[in-house]
Amino acid sequence: MKRSLTTLFLLIALVLTPWKLNSQEDVLFNSCLDQLKSPFIASGQPFKAFLTGTEVAEFHTTFFAGSLYRVVASSHQEGNVIFSIYDKERNLLFSNQEFDASGYWDFKIEGSVECIVEARLDPEKSTSGIALLMVGFRSLEE
């Protein structure tokens, strides 16, 4: 009886113990956070997708007036994520493809705008993988 209670407690302890796994997703998340250090504050809402071939992930967000924003993209290979930002009428506002697939973009918004963010992998570099995008901001009124 004592042995089965000990085994039960060990199993419960194993289930409740948090394990830190160094997965590819953790590495990408930390890479994005490294680029969103002060003065930027990460929005806390990562946009992630596992993409294959020519798939395109689509995310929706709102950018508000009075803030400076930074959009950061990470994948398993540097310069592998091509992201584009459109207004809700699908007018292109920015694409990092025009800037050698830069991993981030800083910009300010004159008026609040709902946006569509599309992300895909560069087909010349990879056929599948995770695309992770994060948005950071800081107030321009400081």
Beta strands, then each sheet from edge to edge (+ up, - down):
strand 1: 41-42
strand 2: 47-52
strand 3: 57-63
strand 4: 67-74
strand 5: 81-87
strand 6: 92-95
strand 7: 104-108
strand 8: 113-121
strand 9: 128-139
sheet 1: 1+ 9- 2+
sheet 2: 1+ 9- 4+ 7-
sheet 3: 3+ 8- 5+ 6-
end
